[in-house]
Amino acid sequence: MALSTGSTRRIRAGLVAAALTVATALTPSAALAGGATASTASTLTSPSWVGRYETQIGNDPATVYYPAAQTALPVALLLQGANVPKESYSEFAKIVAGFGFAVAVPNHQRAVGPVSGLFPEQSQTNAAVTWAAAENARAGSPVAGRLDADRLVLLGHSFGGAAGLFAIGNTCTVPFCFGPVYQRPAALRAAVFYGASTTTPGGGAVPIANAGVPVALVQGGLDGNNLPAARARGCPRPRRGSSRSPAQRTG
């Protein structure tokens, strides 16, 4: 499901704060090298400064964004909102890459019950670590010899943010994991999510034991399915239909 241009821009604006947070949380000196600040972030994201290429992470087609001349790049895995295609995050991914990350944005196709679509799951974190180690040694890769496979950060939007939270919690939680077990990779170092929570329909929030993995949550009114006022109704779940407009159905 493609988003409207206006909806994509609104989500991107909210995610920019996440980009700045994850950059300073993991690599503060690199993020602000040369006196760069939040107001000058756009100067780090020109097409000539950030490259991109297509690859495959596990069974998923993915786009990787990377800075042109930096080594020891941590990997940032972006977990998409439900049925939000990876192309919708391209400008955001460029911003994060501009701060010194290799940003991997997969399209993760799977079925959740009777519904099939783009739905992230916890196992993508393990697949990303495996991919990073192999890609670092792959002849011909634009990032060969430049990836730090031992440092993974998660970015996530809506459904993807919830999947990331449960991944950090190191528990197998349906519909983000179908077990029987899940093991959080040791490489996972930090996470930033937009429009995400662990609340359940009719219940309270599920606590996340994130020991050793700092988490930043960015919340606002830009995600059509996960508004602050709807928090008590729980995390967005895949469903067959919606009365919302395409611009509002953001994952």
N, C-alpha and C positions, 0 to 999 in steps of 0.2 A: 504494500500500500504506500503510494508516494504521498508526501506531504505537500501542501501548497507552499509557494515561495514565502508568503508572509509568515506562516507557521514555522517554517524552517529557520527563518531569520530570528524569530522570537526565542526559539529554543537555543539557537546558537548564542544569542546574547546572554542567556542564563548560564550556558556552559563555559563561557569565557572566564567567569569567576572561578570555575573548577580548574581550568587550565592553569591559572595563576597560582591557585592553592597547591595543586600537586607539584608544580615546578619548584616552588619555594620550600615545600615540605621535604622533598627528596634531595634536591640539589640546589640549595639556596645560592651558593656562590656562582654556579653556572647560570642559574636563572637570571641573576642580576649582573652578569659579566658586562663590563663596559658601561656600567651605569644605567642599564636598562631598567625601566619601571613599567608598571601596568599601563601608563599612558603611552609608552613607546612600544608596546607589544606588537602593534601592527607592522612596525619596521622589520620584525624578525620573520615575517610570514609571507614575503613576496615569493612568487613562483620560482625565481632564480635562486632563492636561498634554501627552499625546502623542496626536496624531490619526492617522488612517489612511484610505486610500481605495484603490479598485481602478483599475488602469490596464492598459496593454499596453506591453511593452517588446519591440520587434521583433514577433515573432509570439506572444509568450508572455503569458498573463494574469499579472498581478503585483499584489501588495499593497505599498503604500508607507506607511511609518510616518515621522512627522515631528514635531518639537517645535512647539508652538503659536506661539511668539513669538520666533523667531530668524531672522536672515538669513544669507546666505553659507554655506549648508549644504553641506558635502561630501557626496557620494553614496557610500553603502556598499552594494555589491551582494553579496547573500548567495547563494552557490552551494550548492544543496541536496545532501544525500546521495542516493544512488541510490534512487529510488522512495520518497523521503520527501516528502510534500506540503508545500507552503509554509505551510499552517496550523500545522504542527508547530513552527514557529520564531517564532510570534507574540509570545510573552512575551520571548524573547531579543531580537527586533527592537525591541520597545518600550524595552528597557534601552539598546540602542545609540542609538536615536533620542533618548532622554532626555539623552544627552551631547552633542547638537548635530549629529546626522547625519540625512539623509534616507535611510532604509534601504529598499532595493528588494528584494523577495523574489519572484522569478518561479517559475512552474511551467514547466520546459523539457521538453516532450515530444518524444522522437525515438526512432529505432531505432538500436541498436548491434548490427550483424549481424542475427541472427534475433530478438533480444530488443527489444521496444518498451516504453518506460516513461519515467519522469522521470530523465533523465541529463544533467547539466550538460555544457557544452563551452566551449572557450576563447573562441569568438566572442561569447559573451555579454558579455564585457568591452567590446568595441567597440560592441555594441548599447546598452549602458547609457550610454556617453558620448554617443552620438547621441540617445538618448532624453532625457537630462538637458538638453541644449541646446535641444531642441524643447519640452520640458515647461516650461522656465523662461520661454518666450515664449508659452505657450498660454493664451489667455484662459479664465478659469474654473478653471484648475488651482489646487488648494489651496496649491501651492508656487511659483506663478508669481512670478518676480522674486526668489526666495529661494535658488535652487540655485547652487552653484559647480560648473559642469560641467567645470572644469579640475582638479578634485580628486576622484579616485575611489579608494576603498579596497575591498579584497575581504575578505569573510568566507566561510568555507567549512567544510563538514562532510563527512568521509569522501571519497566519490567526487568531490564538489564541491571539496573541499580539494585533491585531486590535480589536478583540472582547473585550479584557480587557480595551483598551483605551476608547471605547465607553461606557463600563460599568462604568468606572470612571467618564466619562462626564455626566452620569445620564440621558441619552437620549436613546430612543428606536430607533435603527438604523438598517435598513435592510442591509445585510442579517444576522446580528448578533442578531437581536431581531425582532419579528414580532408582538409585541404589544398586546393590544393597548398602554400600558405604561410600563415603567421599573423604579424600585426604587432601587437605590444603597444601599446596606446594610450599616448600621452605623458601623459595625465591620471592614469595609475595611480601612486599614491604610496606605498601600504603595504598589508599584508595580515596577517590572523590566521586560522589554520586549526585545526580540532579533528579529531583522529583521522585525520590525512592523512600520506601519504608518497609518495615516487617510486620505491620499490622495485619490481622486476619479478619475476614468478614464476620462481623458480630462479636469480635473479641478485641483484646488489647494487643499491644506490640510484643512480638517475640524478642526476648533479649538476645543480643549478639555478644559472645565472648571474643572480643577482638584483640586480646592480649598480644602486644608486640606488633600490631598492624594499625597505625593511626588511620582514622577515617574522618573525612570531611563530608558533611551533607549540605547541599545547596538546595533550598526550597523556595518556591515562588509560585506565581500564578500562570506560568507559561506552558505547563503540561496539562493538556485537556482532560486526561484521565486521572491525574493524581494531584488535585488541588488541595491546598491546606485545609479547606473546609470539609473535604471528603476524607480526611485522614482516618476517621473512625470507621469508615466503610471498608478500609483495608487496601492492600496492594492491588493494583489492577490485575485482573486475570484475563486470559484469552477468552473471547466470546464470539459467537456467530455473527452478531450484528450490533448496531448501535444507532441511536437516534441523533448522535452528534454529527456535525459536518466533517468532511475529510480533514479540514484544517484543525479540528479539535481532537481527532482520534490520533494521539501522538504516542501511544505505547504505554 
